[in-house]
């Protein structure tokens, strides 16, 4: 049961709409990708790599003329093998905001340490085949958000490093929990490389699909809930109002998942030992793009989240005419707990000095904070795009120009290593009390990361 304070926090997630004097540059923003995001706006929104609004998806290759491209995720770096399991959650007390005739349904996955590595048939799939067909098809996020050629990538055959439904590693006591939220239109799987790495280091990571926002979500009855966002495009769309609804829904989803985690500790729905390993007194959250906004906004609204990371997610909305800067309540109020901002070299990103929402959050916060920027990167560099797209480009499934637009010219292996190291360092420090000093300032280990004070 939600408390009054939680309901009040949900309302605050809408933002109070105070103009900040800066206007967003039309047509040049992280949310102005083709497809799911560009269909919604031509101004700075929640974060995505910019391409012209008129860009069309490439035509699919004729059936049978080209072999599907393959790709692999980098190995986790922690000492533990990884297990994973998937759950269906139903919030019977909440009407789905996108489908008012339904109650809200979510799919989540948990990733965690286990005793034995995955081999053969027990290896978890990166995507359900039904989800992969849509994700890589003409209407899916791989085409709309990353301009891969439709049908050219075997998304369902990308292997993870996790063992499906494995028992949790016994005898180690409760483990800190980290929630992960993906970007606007992206599925929960689009951060698997980072999530597996955190699990291999000893965390339980919970990934959340925001149904009808995510490109597609496969439900237990076999039905597929595709994103409603592209269909909302039109000249009269109030993008700011829509994105406030997106954020309210995402925050409500996350808080419902937090509620459910308490029940999952004891109700037998999880693999052996996993429920008992959830330490709900040590919860963090990380997200990319709109997921980064979701992470810090939920942290603002819900005291159960002790520490949060925003990876390249703007913290403001446009006005009804698609211009202006209207802050979310987390930016207006600030945070009293630790947070990390991770920017990119995208034109409308960078450090907090260059982003009105980040600057307001920085100035209004009393908790510990840090700000780093990955040089040579682009908006997709904090997602699986950084690992997968270069492999696909070598096989002709994505163009070189689009590759540079999505992930920049930073070396992929260096971007992945830096992202994993800084995310793990932050959560180790604030959820485990282990400080490797990486976040104290510039490090010769990662010259790609610039610090801003």
N, C-alpha and C positions, 0 to 999 in steps of 0.2 A: 504494500500500500504506500502510495506516495504521500509525503508530508506537504503541508502548505508551502513551506519554503522551497520545495522542489518545484511546485507549480508556479510559484512566483519567478523562480529562475528560468523556467521555460519561457515565460513571457518576456523576460529580459533578453533572451537570445535573439529577439527580433531586432534589437538595436534601436536607439532612440532617434536616429536620423538627424543628428546635429551636423550641419554643413561645416566643412573644415577649410574652405577657401581654395582647395585645389580641385581641378577637374581632370577627369581621366581623358587620355588621348584616344579619340575614336579609332577603332580598327586596329589598335596595337596593344594587345593585352594577353596575359596568360590564359584568359578564358575565351579568347577569340580563336580557338582552334576551329578547323572545319568540323561540321557535323554537330555532335551533341552540344558542345559549348557555343560554337559560333551561331547555331540556330537560336540561341537565347540572347545574344548581345553583340554589340560592336564596341563595347567599352570595358574598362578594367573591372573585373568581377572577382572571382575566387581564385583564379590562377590557372593558366595553361599557356602553351607556346602559341605565338601569334601566327596566323596565316590569313590571307584575305578571305572575307566572308563569301566571296563568289567562287571559291575553289571547289571543284567538283571531285568526287571520289573517282579514282581510276576505274576504267572498265575491267570487269573480271576476265581472266584468261579463259579461252575456250576449254571446255571440259576435256580432260585427258591429254592436253598438249604440254603441260609442264608438271614436273614433279614438285610436290609440296616441300617447302623449306622446313628445316628442322633447326632447333636451338636448344640450348641447355643452360640451366642456372648454375652459378658458381657454387662450389662446395661451402657448406657452413664451416666456420673456423673454430667453434667452441669444442670442448672436450666430450660432449655428450651426443649420442645418436638422438634422432628426433622422431617423435610420434605425432600423429594428428588424428583428429576426429571431427565430424561435422554434425551439427545439431539444427533442428528446426524449432524456432520459438514462436509462440503466438501470444500477443498481448490482447487478451480478451476484453480488457477495459478501454481499448483505444480504437477508434475508427481509423481506417487507413486514410491519410490525407489525400492520397492520389486516386484511391478507389473507394469512395464513401460507402459502397454497399458491402464492403469487406472489413473484417478486423485486421489489424496490422500483423503481418507475418514477416519473420526475419530468418535468414540462414546465417549461421556463424560457424567458424572453425576454431578449434583450439590446437595449438602447437606446443610441444612440451618435451622435456628430456625423457628418454626411455632407455632400456638396457641393451637392446640389440638393433643394429642398423637395418635399414630396409634392403631387401633383396628380392628381385623378381616380382612375383605377382602381388606381394604385400606392399609394394611401393605405391604411395598415394598419387593420384593423378593431379596434374596442375589445374586442369579444368574438366568438368563433366563434359562428355562429348556433345550433349545438347546445348550446353552453354558455349562451347568452343565453336560450334557451327555458326551461332549468331555473332559471337564476338569477332570472328574473322570474316564474317559475311558483309554484304553491302550495307546493312543497317547497324553494324556493330561498332564498338568503340575502337577496335584495332584499326578500322578503316577511317572512321570519323575523327578520332582523336590523334592517330599516329600515321595515317595515310599509308598503311600497308596495303598491298594489292589484295582485293577480296578473294578468298578461297585459296591463296597461295601459301599459307602457313599451316602446318599441322599442330595447332595449338593444343589439341587434346593429347598429343604424343610427347609434349614436353615433360620430362620426368622431374619429380621432386626428389628430395633426399629423405623424406619422412615415411615411416611405416604406418599404414592405415590401422586405426583403432588399437594401437599398441598399448599395453599397460604402462602406466607411469613408472619412472625409475623409483624403486622402493628405497626406504630408509634414509632419505635426505631431508625430511621435514618439509614444512610449507615453503612455497616458492613465490617470489613477487610476481604479480600479474601485470601485463602490459596489453592495452587495447590498441588495435590498429584500424584506422579509417582511411579508405582510398579517396582519390580525387573525384571530381564531378564526372559522372558517367562511367567511371572505371569500376570493375568488379573487385571484390575483396582479394582475389588472387594476384592482383597486379603489384603486390608488395611481398610476394612469397620469398624472394631472395633475402631480404632484410629480416623477415619474420622467422625463417628457418635459422638464420644466424643467431638471433636473440634466444630462440629456444635451445640451440646447441650450447649456449653459454649459461643455461640454467633458469631461464624465465619460462613462465606459461604465457603464451601470447594468444589473444582472442581477436580474430579478424571478423569484421561485421560487413555484411552486404546491406546497403540501404535500398530496399526493394523499390522498384520503379524509378529510382535515381540511377542505380547501377545499370550498366549496359544490358544485363540480363541476370536473372536469378532463377535457378532450377529448384522447384519445390518438391517435397517428397512424393507427391502424387504424379510426378513426371511432367507437370505443366511448367511452362517457362514464363516468368514475369519480366517482360522487356521494359526498358526505360520509356517513360512517358514524355521525357523532356524534349526530344526532337520534334514531337508532334505539336508542341506548344508554340513553336515559332510563328511569328506574324508581325505585321507593322504596328499593331496596337498593344503588343505585349509590354507590360510593366516589368522589366527585367529585375529591378530592385525588389519589388514585391514578391516575385517568384523565388528569388534567391533567399529572401528572408524565410519563405516557407520551406525551402530546401534545408536551411540551417536549423529551423525549429524542429523539423522532422528528424534530422540527423542527431540532434542533441537528445530528443526524446527517445530515439532508438537506442542510443548509447546508454542512457540512464536506465532504460528497461533492461538492457543486457546486464548492467551492474546489479540490478535487483535480482535477475535470474541466477547470476553467479552464486549468490548466497544459497539459493535452493539447490543448485547443482552440486554443492559440496556434499550433500547427504541423500539425494533422492535416487541415486543409482543409474542415472542416464549416461554417465561418463564411463570410459574404460577404467579398469581396476586401478585404484590408487590415485587417480587424477583428481577427483573431488577433494580428497584430503590434502592434496598438494597445493591447493589454492590459498594463498595468503591474502585475504581481502583487506588486511590492514596496510598492505604495501601495493598500491595500484598506481600505475603510470599510464600515459596515453601518448601515442605518436600518430601523425597523419600527414599526408602529402596533399598539397593544393587545398581543395575544399575540405579534405580530411584533416589538414593542419589547422584550419579555422575551427573545424569540429572539435579537435583535441583541446585547444585552449579555451574555446567557448564552453565546452562541457566542464572543463576544469573550473572555470569561473562560476558555473551554475551549480556544481556538485562537489562538495568538499571531500568526497571519497577519493577523488583523483589527486594524488600527492605531488605529481610532477608531470610536465607535458612538453612535447616537442612539436613545433610547427615547421614542417618542411615546405617552404615556398607557397604558403597559402595567405592571400591577402585577407585583411580583416575589416573591409568596408564594402558597402553596396553603392551602386549608382542610384540616382533619383529616377522618377518616372519617365523623364525624357532621355534616360541613358547616360546622363552626365552627372558630375558632382561626386562628392565623397561623403558618405553617410556611415558613420562608424557603428560597428557592432558593440554591444555593451561590454564585452571583454576589453576592447580597446579603450572605451571611455572610462571604465572603472579600474583597469589594471588587475594584476594578480598578486596575491600575498604568498604564493608558493613558487618553487623553482620552475623556470621554463627556459627552453633553448629555441632560438630562431635560426633556421638554416636556409639561407638565400642562395640564389643562383646568379649567373651572369646574364640572364635574360634582360631584355631592355627595360622592363617594368618591375624588375626585382632588385636584388642587391641587398645592402644592409638596411637597418631600420631608418637611417637618415633619408633614404630614398622612397620610403613607403609610408603614407600617412597613417594607416592603421597600425603598423608596427611601431612607428614613432610614438603614437599616442599610448600604446600598450607599454612601451619602454618607460615613458615619462611618468605614467600613472601607477606603475607597479612597485611594490615594496619588497617583494621576494627576490631571491637570487635569480640572476638572468645572465645569458650570454648570447652572442650573435656571431655567426660564422657564415662565410660565403664561399662556395666552391667555385674557384676560378675556372674559366673555360667551359662551364656547364650551361645547361638550359633546363627548362622546367621539368622535362622528363627524367633528368639525371638521378633523382631520388626514388625512382620506380624501377620495376623490372625492365623498362625500356632500355636502361643503360647497359644491361647485360645482353638482352635478347635482340634488340634492333640491329646492332652491328653484325651479328651472325646472319640475320635475315637479309641485310643489305648485300652481304657477300654472295647471297644466293638469288639476288634479283627481286626479292619480295618487298623491298622498300627502296626508294631512290636515295642517292647520296645527299642531295639537297635537303630532302625531308629528314634524313638522319641527323644532319647538322642542326636543323631547326629544332628537333626534339631533344637532342642530348649534347649539342655543342661539339667542341673538339678536345675536351678533356679525355685522357686515356681511360677507357672503360674500366680496366682493372683497378686503376688508381681511384676513380670515383667511387666504385663499390667498396674498396677497402676503407676509404676515408669516411664514407657514410656509415658503414658498420661500426667503425671505431668510435666515432663521436656519439652515435646513438647509444652504444653500449656503455661508453664512459659516463654519459649523463645518467642513465638509469642505475648503473653500478653505484654512482656517487649518492644518489638521492633515494634509492630504494633499498640498497644493500649496505651503504656506509663504507664502500670501498672506493677510494679516490686515487686514480692513477695520474692525476694532475694534468691530464691532456687538455682540460677545459680552463686551465689557468691562463693560457695565452698562446701565441703562435708556437707551433711545434716543428722541429726539423724533420720529424717523421712524416708530416703531411704538409709540405709547403704549398699544396693546392688550396688549403683552407686559410682564408684571411679572417682575422679577428677584428671586430669593431667594438670599441668601448663606448 
